C-alpha cells in the first residue's frame, strides 16, 4: 500500500483552496507511489536472496560439525556404584 506520510500529504492537498494548481503535484505523487512500489519490490528480492544464502550457509556449517564422543561410564552391576553411574 501507500505509505501513511504520502496519504497525509494527499489529504492536506485536498484541503487547499480550489485556485491552487495541483496538476504538477499530482504527477509527482504518482511518481512517488511508483518509486515506493519499486523500492518495496527491490527490497523483497534482496531479502529473499539473503534468506536463501543464509539458509545455505547454516545447512553447510551444521552438516560439517562433528562433536567428539563423550566418555560413558561403565556400570558393573554393583548397587553402590549406581549413583556414580547416573551422573
C-alpha positions as CSV (number, residue, x, y, z in Angstrom):
1,X,0.0,0.0,0.0
2,X,0.8,3.7,0.1
3,X,2.9,4.9,3.0
4,X,0.9,6.8,5.6
5,X,3.0,10.0,5.1
6,X,2.1,10.1,1.4
7,X,-1.5,9.7,2.3
8,X,-1.3,12.5,4.8
9,X,0.2,14.8,2.1
10,X,-2.6,14.0,-0.3
11,X,-5.2,14.7,2.4
12,X,-3.6,18.1,3.2
13,X,-3.5,19.0,-0.6
14,X,-7.2,18.2,-0.9
15,X,-7.8,20.8,1.8
16,X,-6.1,23.6,-0.2
17,X,-8.2,26.2,-1.9
18,X,-9.5,25.4,-5.4
19,X,-7.4,28.1,-7.0
20,X,-4.1,26.2,-6.2
21,X,-2.9,24.3,-9.3
22,X,-2.1,20.8,-8.1
23,X,-1.5,19.3,-11.6
24,X,2.2,19.1,-11.2
25,X,2.0,17.8,-7.7
26,X,-0.4,15.0,-8.7
27,X,2.1,13.8,-11.2
28,X,4.8,13.9,-8.6
29,X,2.8,11.9,-6.1
30,X,2.0,9.3,-8.7
31,X,5.8,9.1,-9.5
32,X,6.5,8.8,-5.8
33,X,4.0,6.0,-5.4
34,X,5.6,4.1,-8.3
35,X,9.0,4.6,-6.7
36,X,7.8,3.3,-3.4
37,X,6.4,0.2,-5.1
38,X,9.6,-0.4,-7.0
39,X,11.6,0.0,-3.7
40,X,9.4,-2.5,-2.0
41,X,9.9,-5.0,-4.8
42,X,13.7,-4.5,-4.8
43,X,13.8,-4.9,-1.0
44,X,11.7,-8.1,-1.2
45,X,14.0,-9.6,-3.9
46,X,17.1,-8.6,-1.9
47,X,15.8,-10.1,1.3
48,X,14.7,-13.3,-0.5
49,X,18.3,-13.7,-1.8
50,X,19.7,-13.0,1.6
51,X,17.4,-15.6,3.3
52,X,18.4,-18.3,0.7
53,X,22.2,-17.5,1.2
54,X,21.8,-17.5,5.0
55,X,19.9,-20.8,4.8
56,X,22.6,-22.4,2.6
57,X,25.4,-21.3,5.0
58,X,23.5,-22.7,8.0
59,X,22.9,-26.0,6.3
60,X,26.6,-26.4,5.2
61,X,28.0,-25.4,8.6
62,X,25.7,-27.7,10.5
63,X,26.5,-30.7,8.4
64,X,30.2,-30.4,8.9
65,X,30.2,-30.2,12.7
66,X,31.5,-33.4,14.4
67,X,31.4,-33.5,18.1
68,X,33.7,-35.9,20.0
69,X,32.0,-38.9,21.6
70,X,31.7,-38.2,25.4
71,X,33.2,-40.8,27.7
72,X,30.5,-43.0,29.1
73,X,30.7,-44.7,32.5
74,X,30.6,-48.4,32.8
75,X,28.1,-49.9,35.2
76,X,29.4,-53.2,36.6
77,X,26.2,-54.2,38.3
78,X,27.2,-53.1,41.8
79,X,24.4,-51.2,43.5
80,X,26.9,-49.0,45.4
81,X,28.2,-47.6,42.1
82,X,24.8,-46.9,40.6
83,X,24.7,-43.3,41.9
84,X,28.0,-42.6,40.2
85,X,26.7,-44.2,37.0
86,X,23.7,-41.9,36.8
87,X,25.7,-38.7,36.9
